[in-house]
Amino acid sequence: MIRVAAVQAAPVWLEAKGTLEKTIALIEEAGRNNVKLLGFGESWLPGYPITIFMKPPMVSMEIVIQYRKNAIAVDGPEMKAIGQAAKRAGTWVMLGYAERDKGSIYCSQALLNDLGQVVMNRRKLKPTHMERTVWGEGRVEGLTVVETPFGIVGGLNCWEHLQPINRQGMFQLGEQIHVASWPALSAFRGVEGTRPLSQEVAELETSSYALQGGCFALMACLLVSEEDRLKMCMGDESLLNFVEAGGGSAVIFGPDGDRLTKRLDDNAEALAIADIDLDAIEAVKVLGDPAGHYFRPDVARYVLERSAAPINAL
C-alpha cells in the first residue's frame, strides 16, 4: 500500500514568499501523515491569475506584472527550499507553479523526490483561452512520466485533461499514478456558457482520466479565500459575483474511476489522503488497456494523418 494525498488549500495569492511558507507547512503535514506522494493544484505558487478572465488584458496588467514578479525558477532558491522540505518529510512532491525562464512565464509542474531533487519539470502544452496572455506554451516532451520506487508517476494541468491526444500520450507511457492539477473551481458559477469551467466537469474529467488510463488520479486544487476575492476583482465590487470563495474539490480516484476519498468541504483547507494498491490496476487492464490490447494504433495514425493540415498551410 502507498499513501498519497492531494492538496486543497488557498495560496497567499500572488505572493511567492508567503505561498512558499505555506507549501513547506503542507509538505511537513504530509510527512507527519506518512504520505509518499503529495500533489498541488495548478499554479499553486504563487496562485492562479484569475483576474485575466474578468478584466481586459491591458486593464489587468497590474495583476499580470505582480504574478510575473512572483514566478520562480526551477533551479531557484524557492524550489531548493521546497526540495529540502520534501527531503525532511520523506515525501515526493508534485508542485504546480508559475515558472520563470528568462523573460517568459510558464504554467509548470515539477516533481521532486524524497531526496529533494527535481526529477521532472513540465510545462502546460497549450494554455487555455485568456491564459495565453500570461503563459507560454510547453514542449511536446512535457508528456512524460517518472519511474519512482512506488510506481510510474505523471501529471497534467487543468484542461490538458480535455485533450484526447494528451491522454493517449500519457497512457502509452504506462502511467500508474497521475497528479491532476486544477485551480480553484468557484469562478463563474451561474454565468452562461461556463459549465466547462465548473467543479462538476473537472471532477468528471479527472475520474474519466483514471478510468480510461487504468490509473490512480490525485485531483489537487486551489481555494479562493474570502479576503482575496476583492483583490482578484481589482477592487471592482460589481465583479464579485464572478468569483466565489472556496472552490475546493480535492479527491483521489481509483483506476475504475471511483472515489477513494470522501468529499471535502468546498471551503476547507485539507489533504485528501488515500492508501492505494497498484494491484487494483490489474483488474481494470484486463478489461481495457488503452495502450495495449484495447488500442488500435493504425486507427490513431489514420485519424491524425487525415486531419493534419498540409505543411505549407501551417
N, C-alpha and C positions, 0 to 999 in steps of 0.2 A: 504493500500500500504506500502511496505517495500523498503527502498533504500539500495541497495547492490553495491559493487564495487570490481573489480579485478585489481590488480596492474600490470603494465607493466613498469619495471624500471631495471636499472643496479645496482647491489650491488657494494660496494667498495671491489673489488674482493680479496678474501681470507684475509680480514681484518674485524674481528669481531667488533672492536670499531667503525670504520668508517661506517660499514653497520648498526650497532645499531643506530647511529645518524640519518642515512637516514630512517631507519624503523620508528623511532619516528616522524620524519617530515612527512612521508606519513600518519601515523595514525592521526596526527594533521590535515592534509589536509582533510582526510576523515571525521573527526569530524566537520570541518567547513562546509562540504557539507551534513551534517546530514545523513551520511552513517551509517547503523546499523550493517552491516557485511562487513569486508574487508578481501579479500583473497590475499595471497602472493604466489609466484611461488616456485618450487621445490628447496630446499637447498638455499633459498634466503640469509640466513645468515649462512656462510659468502660468498656464491656464489657457483656455480656448478663447480666441479673439472674436466672440460672437457679435460684437458691435458692427462688424463689416456686413452683417446681414440686415442691420436695422438703419444704417446711415450710408449715404453715398460714399464711395472710396475717398474722395478728397475731403469730405466733411469729417470722416472718421480717421483722418491721417494722424491725429494726435494719439489715438489709441494704437494705431499700427506702429508708429515710431516707438512708443513705450514697449510694445510687445517685442519689437526687434531688439531694443536695448537690453531686454531681459532674456533673450535667447542665449543658449550656451553652446559651447563647442564639445564635440565628442571626446576630445582629449584635454578639456579644460579642468580647472580646479573643482568646479561643482560636480562633474562626473567622477572625478577622483574621490571626492568626499562620499558620494553615493556608493562607489566601489568599496571603500573602507567600511561603510556601514553594512554592506552585504556580506563582507568577509567576517565581521564581528558576529553577525546574526547567523552565519552559515546558510544563507538563503540566496538563491538565484533570483534576479530581478529583471522584469521586462518593463523598461521605463518609456513612457510616452513623453516626448519633449520637443520643444522648438529648437532645432539645430542650426547654429550659425556656421556657415562655411564661407569665408571671405565676405563678400557683400550680399550674400543670399541667405534666405531662411527656408528651412525645410521642416515638414511635419514628420518626425522620425520616431523610430522605436529602437532602443538599444537593449541588448540582452547582456547582463553582467552575471558572471558566475560567482560561486561562493568563495572564490579567492579574490574577488573584487575586480576582475579583469573584464573589459568589454570584449565579448566573443562574437558579437554580431551587431551591426548597425545598418538599418534600412530606412528608406525614405518613402513616404506615400507616393505611389506611382502617378496618380492623377488627382490633384486637389479638386474639390467639388465646388462648382458654382463660384461664389464670391471668394472662396479660399484661394483662388488663383490670383487674387490681388495681393496676397501675402506670401504664399509658399511657392517655391519652385517645384518642378516635377522630379520624381525619383528615377533611378535607373532600373532597367528590367531585372538586373541582378538582385534587386530588392525582394524578389520572390525567392526566399531562401529559408533554410531551416538549420538548426544546430543539434548535433547528437550530444545529449547530456547523459550523465550516469543514470537518470531516471526516465529517459525517453527522448523522442525526437520532437523538438520544440520549434514553433514558428509563430508568426504574428502578422496581423493586418490592422489597418486603421479604418474605422468607420465605414464609409461607403465603398471601400475596396472590397467589402464582402458582397456587394451587389453585382460585381462584375464576374460573370461566369468563368472567363479565361483566367482570372486571378485564382479562383478556387481550384480549377483544374491543375494549374501550375503547382499549387501548394500540395494538393492531394498526391500528385505524382512524385513528390519528394518524400512521401511516407510519413507525413506529419502525424504525430500521436497526441500532442498537447498543443493547443492553439490559444494564443492570447489575442482576444478581440478587444481593441482599444476604442472606446467611444467617448464623446464629450458628454456634458450634461444633456439630458433629454427632456428639458422642461420648456424649451423655446417654442414659440409659435403654436401653442395648443389652441385649437379652435380657429386658427387662421386658415382660410380656404386654400386648398391645394397643397398643404404642407404635411399631410399624413405621412409621406415617405420619411419625414424627419422625426417621427414620433417614437416614443418609448416602445410602443407595441411592435412597430415594424423592426426596430433594432433588435428586439428580443427574438422575433420570428426569424430574422436573417441569421442571427448567431446560432439559434437552435437548429436551423436547417443546415448551416455550415457543418455543425457537429455531426448531424445525421448523414449528410451526403459524403463527408470525408471519413466517417467512421472514426472520429477522434473526440477527445475531450476539448471543450471550449470554455475558456475563462473570459467572461464578459465583464470587463472593468470599465468604470465610467467616472466622470466628474460630477460634482454637485455645484449648484449656484447658491451662494449664501445670500441671505436677505440683505446684508449690508453692501454686497457687490452689485445688486440689481440696478441701482441708480447710476453707478459708475459705468456699467455696461451700456446704459442708455445715454451716457454723456450728459446727465442731469436733466434730460427731457422726460418729464413725468408722463407725457402722452404716449410714450413707448413702453411703459412698464407692463402693459398687457401683452407685449410680445415675448416677455421672458419672465417666467415664474421662478420662485425659489425652489430648491430641491432638484428633481430630475434624475434621481438615483435609480439604477436598475442593475446593480451588480449581481451576477448569478453564475453558476457553473453548470454546464450542460454535459451530459454523458454522450457516448458515441451513438446512442439511439435517439438523441435529440431531447431526452427527458431532463427535467430539472433535478439537480442533485443537492441544491441548497434552497432553503426557504426564502420567500420573498422578503427583502429588507424594506424597512420604512423608506419611502422616497426621499425623505429629508435627513435621514440619519447617516452619520459618518460611521462606517463599519467595514469589516472584511467579510466577504462571502468565502467561507472555508469549507473544503471537502476533502475527504480521503478517497483517492481514486486508485483503481486497479486496472492496469493496462490489459489484463486478460479479458476485460469486458469488450475490448475492440474485436477480439476473435469472433465472437458470435455475430457481430454486425458484418464483418468482412466475408463471412460465409455466404450471406445473402447478396451482398453487392460491394465490390471493390472498384471504385471509380478509376483507379489507376492500374487495374489488373484485369480479372476475368469479366468485369462488367464495363469495360472500356473498349470503344472502337476507335483507335487512333486514325484509321483510314477515313472514318466519317468526320472526325475533327479536322483532319488535314483538308478534306474536300470542302467543308463549310468555310474554313478560314481562307483558303486559296480563292474560293469563288467570290467571297465578299471583299477581298483585299483590292484596294484601288491600284491601278497601274502606277508604276514608279514615276512616270512623267506627269502624273496627275497630282502627286503629293506636294 
